[in-house]
Amino acid sequence: MSSTVQPLADPVIAKYKAQYESLRAQLPGAPELRDQAIEVFAREGLPTRRVEAWRYTDLRPLTRSEFSSGVSSKVTRSDLDPYKLPGAAVFVFIDGNFAPDLSANDDLPDDVVFSSLAEALKSEDKELVDELGTVADFETAGFAALNTALMQDGAVIRIADNASIEKPIQCLFVSANDSPVETHMRNLIVAGVNSSANLLQTFVTLGKSSGFSEVVAETILKDGANLRHVVHQDQSKTAWHINLHAVQVGRAANLNSFVLSSGARLSRNEIRASLENEGADCSLNGIALVRGRQHCDNTTDVDHAASHCHSNQMYKNVLDDRARTVFQGRIHVAPDSQKTDAHQMNRNLLLSRNAQADSKPELIIHADDVKCSHGATVGDMDQDALFYLQSRGIDVVTARNMMVHAFAAELVESLPEDAIRAYLERAIKTWLEGGALVEEAA
């Protein structure tokens, strides 16, 4: 007598398959693409810590949480004023839905075309459907397959060839409900030949939302394009945030990426950049400011697929209490990608003995004429420098904040766009003041 052991069904896969089936008729457009994506998700599921790229981030607390689809809350312009970038064209999304009445984009240059992803898909924009999934491979372990199946809205931004857009563009994503709202956002940015622009994506919550925001951005930089892409994630400490940015960098094009993450209970910012033609260049920088029991994961994967390309990565983390950060930086140099110049560094400042910083820089090199380096440092506060400041009459909290600010703001000060630089410096100052209040209360 023989018996067959049936494998246990994955409850996460079952949950999202059921969710997809219930929402399929309501989701905007691209049914064939969505069906393909849910099949991949049903086969692969979400990554576990057995997947090397997710080794240091445990998703089980996230998958055990209950979320709702929710309906957009009533939000006023004054609610959003603290988060808007002065002088920018602002596109606002509330609980995953585009809010044109709260946006401020009347004077957007003609060289920039914006559309809501949901509206574009509803109008059966074939060009958009053909582009989705070409940069963010949903066969790769992660959330791309789930996002492709459930994407509800997002920003589609197209910049014309030879356009130089001086006015910054901001996409402001707001979680407004106190209930646990789950959103799946998809953004597409196409920068034309020899164009240049500055884009800020801001993720915030109004109130103490415990929701889950899952975002995939696909960016195509055509030959000679120059894009400065900045992400500021400052959601509630009870929220969850997963963000993938997949970038295709053309010949002599340049991506300058910066991520400031200080919110969410668990956050992951992943960047996959493919340097596909000679002269492609990318600079990936980021700062994580975490305290309490926050977990922040910054993962990068830069593929040097052509010769004479350059990449540079610098990520810094400041950790207090029992917080944990992860940096995984991978540089891959393909065969015959000679004259590659690629460097990465991760620096961590521990403000508590209970904080934990994991760092895993990685080089995979298949060419011989290259300049590549990687490194990581972990240290605590310089007590001699702290004593020096106190000896000059500066109280310990102010002295400590001055040193942390100097460590964190170094990368921000190098940003050439004045409005974005001032915006991020205020965010760092706000985080530091929050820590000072905690210390004074203790």
C-alpha positions as CSV (number, residue, x, y, z in Angstrom):
1,M,0.0,0.0,0.0
2,S,1.5,3.3,-1.0
3,S,0.5,6.9,0.0
4,T,1.2,10.3,-1.5
5,V,2.3,13.2,0.7
6,Q,0.7,16.4,-0.5
7,P,2.7,19.5,0.0
8,L,1.3,22.1,2.3
9,A,-0.4,25.0,0.6
10,D,1.3,28.4,1.2
11,P,-1.3,30.5,3.1
12,V,0.3,33.7,1.7
13,I,-0.1,32.6,-1.9
14,A,-3.6,31.4,-1.2
15,K,-4.5,34.7,0.4
16,Y,-3.3,36.9,-2.5
17,K,-4.6,34.6,-5.2
18,A,-8.1,34.9,-3.6
19,Q,-7.6,38.7,-3.3
20,Y,-6.6,38.9,-7.0
21,E,-9.7,36.9,-8.0
22,S,-12.0,39.1,-6.0
23,L,-10.4,42.3,-7.4
24,R,-9.6,41.3,-11.0
25,A,-12.7,42.8,-12.5
26,Q,-12.1,46.1,-10.7
27,L,-8.4,46.5,-11.4
28,P,-7.6,48.9,-14.2
29,G,-6.5,47.3,-17.5
30,A,-3.7,45.0,-18.5
31,P,-5.5,41.7,-17.7
32,E,-3.1,39.5,-19.6
33,L,-0.1,40.9,-17.9
34,R,-1.8,40.6,-14.5
35,D,-2.7,37.0,-15.2
36,Q,0.9,36.2,-16.1
37,A,2.2,37.9,-13.0
38,I,-0.2,36.1,-10.6
39,E,0.9,32.8,-12.1
40,V,4.5,33.6,-11.3
41,F,3.5,34.7,-7.8
42,A,1.5,31.4,-7.3
43,R,4.6,29.5,-8.3
44,E,7.3,31.5,-6.4
45,G,5.4,33.2,-3.5
46,L,7.2,35.8,-1.4
47,P,10.9,35.4,-0.6
48,T,12.0,33.8,2.6
49,R,15.3,34.2,4.4
50,R,16.6,31.2,2.4
51,V,16.8,33.6,-0.6
52,E,20.2,35.2,-0.4
53,A,18.9,38.7,-1.3
54,W,16.4,38.5,1.6
55,R,18.7,36.7,4.1
56,Y,18.6,39.5,6.7
57,T,15.0,40.6,6.4
58,D,12.3,38.4,7.8
59,L,8.9,38.9,6.2
60,R,6.9,36.6,8.5
61,P,5.7,39.4,10.8
62,L,4.4,41.2,7.6
63,T,2.7,38.2,6.1
64,R,1.0,37.4,9.4
65,S,-0.6,40.9,9.6
66,E,-4.0,41.7,8.3
67,F,-4.6,44.6,5.9
68,S,-7.6,46.0,4.2
69,S,-8.1,47.6,0.7
70,G,-9.7,50.7,2.3
71,V,-11.3,53.8,0.8
72,S,-9.5,57.1,0.5
73,S,-9.9,59.3,3.5
74,K,-10.8,62.9,3.4
75,V,-7.6,64.9,3.3
76,T,-7.2,68.7,3.0
77,R,-4.5,70.7,1.3
78,S,-3.4,72.0,4.7
79,D,-2.8,68.4,5.9
80,L,-0.3,68.0,3.1
81,D,1.5,71.4,3.3
82,P,4.3,70.1,5.7
83,Y,5.2,67.4,3.1
84,K,5.1,69.4,-0.1
85,L,8.3,70.5,-1.8
86,P,8.3,74.3,-2.3
87,G,8.3,75.3,-5.9
88,A,7.7,71.8,-7.2
89,A,5.0,70.3,-9.4
90,V,3.2,68.0,-6.9
91,F,1.2,64.9,-7.7
92,V,-0.7,63.6,-4.7
93,F,-1.9,60.0,-4.1
94,I,-4.1,59.3,-1.1
95,D,-4.3,55.6,0.1
96,G,-3.1,54.4,-3.3
97,N,-5.4,56.6,-5.5
98,F,-4.5,59.7,-7.5
99,A,-6.0,62.9,-6.0
100,P,-6.0,65.6,-8.8
101,D,-7.8,68.1,-6.5
102,L,-4.9,68.0,-4.0
103,S,-2.2,68.1,-6.6
104,A,-0.4,71.3,-7.8
105,N,0.8,70.9,-11.3
106,D,-0.9,73.6,-13.3
107,D,2.4,75.1,-14.6
108,L,4.1,71.8,-15.4
109,P,6.3,72.3,-18.5
110,D,4.9,71.0,-21.8
111,D,8.0,68.8,-22.1
112,V,6.7,66.7,-19.2
113,V,3.6,64.5,-19.6
114,F,2.1,63.1,-16.5
115,S,-0.8,60.6,-16.3
116,S,-2.3,58.4,-13.6
117,L,-1.4,54.8,-14.1
118,A,-5.0,53.7,-13.5
119,E,-6.4,56.2,-16.0
120,A,-3.7,55.2,-18.6
121,L,-4.5,51.5,-18.2
122,K,-8.2,52.1,-18.4
123,S,-7.7,53.9,-21.7
124,E,-5.8,50.8,-22.9
125,D,-2.5,52.7,-23.5
126,K,-0.7,50.0,-25.4
127,E,2.7,51.7,-25.2
128,L,2.4,51.7,-21.4
129,V,1.4,48.1,-21.2
130,D,4.3,47.1,-23.4
131,E,6.7,49.0,-21.2
132,L,5.5,47.6,-17.9
133,G,7.6,44.7,-16.7
134,T,10.4,45.3,-19.1
135,V,12.7,46.8,-16.5
136,A,11.4,45.2,-13.3
137,D,11.6,41.5,-13.9
138,F,8.7,39.9,-12.0
139,E,10.4,36.5,-12.3
140,T,13.0,37.7,-9.8
141,A,12.4,36.9,-6.1
142,G,10.6,39.7,-4.4
143,F,7.3,41.6,-4.7
144,A,7.4,42.6,-8.4
145,A,5.1,39.7,-9.5
146,L,2.6,40.6,-6.7
147,N,2.8,44.2,-7.6
148,T,2.2,43.6,-11.3
149,A,-0.9,41.5,-10.5
150,L,-2.4,44.0,-8.0
151,M,-1.1,47.4,-9.2
152,Q,-3.9,49.9,-8.6
153,D,-2.4,53.3,-9.5
154,G,0.8,55.3,-9.7
155,A,2.6,57.9,-11.7
156,V,3.5,57.7,-15.3
157,I,6.0,60.5,-16.2
158,R,7.4,61.0,-19.7
159,I,10.1,63.6,-20.3
160,A,10.7,64.7,-23.9
161,D,13.9,64.4,-25.8
162,N,16.4,67.3,-25.1
163,A,14.2,68.7,-22.4
164,S,15.8,70.3,-19.4
165,I,13.2,70.5,-16.6
166,E,14.3,73.0,-14.0
167,K,11.2,72.7,-11.8
168,P,11.4,69.7,-9.5
169,I,8.6,67.1,-9.7
170,Q,7.2,65.5,-6.5
171,C,5.1,62.5,-6.2
172,L,3.5,62.5,-2.7
173,F,2.1,59.2,-1.5
174,V,0.0,59.5,1.6
175,S,-1.5,56.8,3.8
176,A,-4.3,58.6,5.5
177,N,-6.3,56.0,7.2
178,D,-5.7,54.8,10.8
179,S,-6.9,51.4,9.6
180,P,-4.4,49.0,8.1
181,V,-4.7,49.9,4.4
182,E,-2.7,47.9,1.8
183,T,-1.7,49.6,-1.4
184,H,0.2,48.4,-4.5
185,M,1.6,51.3,-6.5
186,R,3.4,51.2,-9.8
187,N,5.4,54.1,-11.2
188,L,6.9,54.4,-14.7
189,I,9.5,57.2,-15.5
190,V,10.8,57.5,-19.1
191,A,13.5,60.2,-19.6
192,G,14.1,61.0,-23.2
193,V,17.3,61.4,-25.1
194,N,19.6,64.1,-23.6
195,S,16.9,65.2,-21.1
196,S,17.4,66.2,-17.4
197,A,15.0,66.4,-14.5
198,N,14.7,66.1,-10.7
199,L,12.1,63.8,-9.1
200,L,11.2,63.4,-5.5
201,Q,9.0,60.6,-4.2
202,T,7.7,61.1,-0.7
203,F,6.0,58.5,1.4
204,V,4.2,59.6,4.6
205,T,1.3,58.7,6.8
206,L,-1.3,61.0,8.5
207,G,-1.9,59.5,11.9
208,K,-0.7,56.2,13.2
209,S,-1.4,54.0,10.2
210,S,-0.4,50.4,10.4
211,G,-0.9,49.9,6.7
212,F,1.3,48.3,4.1
213,S,2.6,50.2,1.1
214,E,4.2,48.2,-1.7
215,V,5.8,50.1,-4.5
216,V,7.6,49.3,-7.8
217,A,9.1,52.0,-9.9
218,E,10.5,51.3,-13.4
219,T,12.8,54.0,-14.9
220,I,14.1,54.1,-18.4
221,L,16.9,56.6,-19.1
222,K,17.5,56.9,-22.8
223,D,20.9,57.9,-24.2
224,G,22.4,61.0,-22.6
225,A,19.5,61.4,-20.1
226,N,20.2,62.7,-16.6
227,L,17.8,62.0,-13.7
228,R,18.2,62.9,-10.1
229,H,15.8,60.5,-8.2
230,V,15.2,61.1,-4.5
231,V,13.0,59.0,-2.1
232,H,12.0,60.2,1.3
233,Q,10.2,57.5,3.4
234,D,8.9,58.8,6.7
235,Q,5.8,56.7,7.4
236,S,4.4,55.8,10.8
237,K,6.5,53.5,13.0
238,T,3.7,51.0,12.8
239,A,3.6,50.9,9.0
240,W,5.2,48.5,6.5
241,H,7.0,49.7,3.4
242,I,8.6,47.7,0.5
243,N,10.0,49.7,-2.5
244,L,11.7,48.4,-5.6
245,H,13.3,50.8,-8.1
246,A,14.4,49.1,-11.3
247,V,16.4,51.3,-13.7
248,Q,17.7,50.9,-17.3
249,V,20.5,53.3,-18.0
250,G,21.3,54.1,-21.6
251,R,24.5,55.2,-23.3
252,A,26.2,58.2,-21.6
253,A,23.1,58.5,-19.3
254,N,23.3,59.3,-15.6
255,L,21.2,58.2,-12.6
256,N,21.8,60.0,-9.4
257,S,19.7,58.2,-6.7
258,F,19.3,59.2,-3.0
259,V,17.1,57.5,-0.4
260,L,16.4,58.9,3.1
261,S,14.5,56.4,5.2
262,S,13.4,57.2,8.7
263,G,9.9,55.7,9.0
264,A,8.0,52.4,9.1
265,R,8.3,49.4,11.4
266,L,9.9,47.4,8.5
267,S,11.1,49.0,5.3
268,R,13.1,47.8,2.4
269,N,14.4,50.0,-0.4
270,E,15.8,47.9,-3.3
271,I,17.5,49.4,-6.4
272,R,18.4,47.3,-9.4
273,A,20.3,49.3,-12.0
274,S,21.4,48.0,-15.4
275,L,24.2,49.9,-17.2
276,E,23.5,48.7,-20.7
277,N,25.6,50.9,-22.9
278,E,29.0,52.5,-22.9
279,G,29.4,55.6,-20.7
280,A,26.4,54.8,-18.5
281,D,26.8,56.1,-15.0
282,C,24.9,55.8,-11.7
283,S,25.4,57.1,-8.2
284,L,23.4,55.4,-5.5
285,N,23.4,57.1,-2.0
286,G,21.2,56.7,1.0
287,I,20.8,57.4,4.7
288,A,18.7,55.3,7.2
289,L,17.8,56.9,10.5
290,V,16.1,54.4,12.8
291,R,15.3,53.9,16.5
292,G,13.1,51.8,18.7
293,R,12.7,48.4,17.0
294,Q,12.6,49.6,13.4
295,H,14.1,47.5,10.7
296,C,15.5,49.1,7.5
297,D,17.0,47.2,4.6
298,N,18.8,48.9,1.7
299,T,19.7,46.5,-1.1
300,T,21.4,47.4,-4.4
301,D,22.3,45.5,-7.5
302,V,24.3,47.2,-10.2
303,D,24.9,45.3,-13.4
304,H,27.7,46.6,-15.5
305,A,26.7,45.1,-18.8
306,A,28.9,47.2,-21.0
307,S,32.4,48.7,-21.1
308,H,33.4,52.2,-19.9
309,C,30.6,52.4,-17.3
310,H,30.9,53.9,-13.8
311,S,29.0,53.4,-10.6
312,N,29.4,54.7,-7.0
313,Q,27.5,53.7,-3.9
314,M,27.5,55.3,-0.4
315,Y,25.0,54.3,2.2
316,K,25.0,55.5,5.8
317,N,23.0,54.2,8.8
318,V,22.3,55.8,12.2
319,L,20.8,53.3,14.7
320,D,19.5,53.8,18.2
321,D,17.8,51.6,20.8
322,R,17.2,48.1,19.3
323,A,16.9,49.2,15.7
324,R,18.4,47.1,12.9
325,T,19.7,48.1,9.5
326,V,20.8,46.0,6.5
327,F,23.0,47.0,3.6
328,Q,23.5,44.5,0.7
329,G,25.4,46.0,-2.2
330,R,26.1,43.9,-5.2
331,I,28.2,44.9,-8.2
332,H,28.2,42.6,-11.2
333,V,30.7,43.2,-14.0
334,A,29.9,41.1,-17.1
335,P,32.5,39.5,-19.3
336,D,34.2,42.0,-21.7
337,S,32.9,44.9,-19.7
338,Q,36.3,46.4,-19.6
339,K,37.3,49.8,-18.2
340,T,34.6,49.5,-15.5
341,D,34.9,51.8,-12.5
342,A,32.7,50.7,-9.6
343,H,32.8,51.4,-5.9
344,Q,30.6,50.9,-2.9
345,M,30.8,51.8,0.8
346,N,28.6,51.4,3.8
347,R,29.1,53.3,7.1
348,N,27.2,52.6,10.3
349,L,26.9,54.7,13.4
350,L,25.6,52.9,16.5
351,L,24.1,55.0,19.2
352,S,23.1,52.0,21.3
353,R,24.8,48.8,22.3
354,N,21.5,47.0,21.4
355,A,21.4,48.2,17.8
356,Q,22.5,45.9,15.0
357,A,23.9,46.7,11.6
358,D,24.3,44.0,9.0
359,S,26.5,44.8,6.0
360,K,27.2,42.7,3.0
361,P,29.1,44.4,0.1
362,E,29.7,42.1,-2.8
363,L,31.7,42.2,-6.1
364,I,31.3,39.7,-8.9
365,I,33.8,40.5,-11.6
366,H,34.2,38.7,-15.0
367,A,36.5,41.2,-16.7
368,D,40.2,42.0,-16.0
369,D,40.6,45.7,-16.8
370,V,38.5,47.2,-14.0
371,K,38.7,49.4,-11.0
372,C,36.4,48.0,-8.3
373,S,36.3,48.4,-4.5
374,H,33.9,47.8,-1.6
375,G,34.0,48.4,2.2
376,A,32.0,48.7,5.3
377,T,32.6,50.3,8.7
378,V,30.6,50.0,12.0
379,G,31.4,52.2,15.0
380,D,29.8,54.1,17.9
381,M,30.0,57.8,18.9
382,D,33.4,59.3,19.2
383,Q,33.6,59.9,23.0
384,D,36.6,62.3,22.7
385,A,34.8,64.5,20.2
386,L,31.7,64.4,22.4
387,F,33.7,65.4,25.4
388,Y,35.3,68.2,23.5
389,L,32.0,69.7,22.5
390,Q,30.7,69.4,26.1
391,S,33.9,71.1,27.4
392,R,32.9,74.1,25.2
393,G,29.6,74.4,27.1
394,I,27.4,72.4,24.8
395,D,24.9,70.1,26.6
396,V,25.2,66.4,25.9
397,V,22.0,66.1,23.8
398,T,22.9,69.0,21.5
399,A,26.5,67.8,21.2
400,R,25.3,64.3,20.3
401,N,22.9,65.6,17.7
402,M,25.6,67.8,16.2
403,M,27.8,64.8,15.6
404,V,25.0,62.7,14.2
405,H,23.9,65.5,11.9
406,A,27.5,65.9,10.6
407,F,27.6,62.1,9.9
408,A,24.2,61.9,8.2
409,A,24.0,65.3,6.4
410,E,27.3,64.9,4.5
411,L,25.6,63.2,1.6
412,V,22.6,65.6,1.6
413,E,24.9,68.6,1.3
414,S,26.3,67.3,-2.0
415,L,22.9,67.5,-3.7
416,P,22.9,70.4,-6.1
417,E,19.2,71.0,-6.1
418,D,18.6,73.6,-3.4
419,A,14.9,72.9,-2.6
420,I,15.4,69.2,-2.3
421,R,18.5,69.6,-0.2
422,A,16.7,71.9,2.2
423,Y,13.8,69.5,2.3
424,L,16.0,66.6,3.3
425,E,18.0,68.6,5.8
426,R,14.7,69.5,7.6
427,A,13.8,65.8,7.7
428,I,17.1,64.9,9.3
429,K,16.6,67.8,11.9
430,T,13.1,66.6,12.7
431,W,14.4,63.1,13.3
432,L,17.1,64.3,15.6
433,E,14.7,66.5,17.6
434,G,12.4,63.5,18.1
435,G,15.3,61.6,19.7
436,A,16.1,64.5,21.9
437,L,12.6,64.6,23.2
438,V,12.7,60.9,24.0
439,E,16.0,61.4,26.0
440,E,14.6,64.4,27.9
441,A,11.5,62.4,28.8
442,A,13.6,59.5,30.0
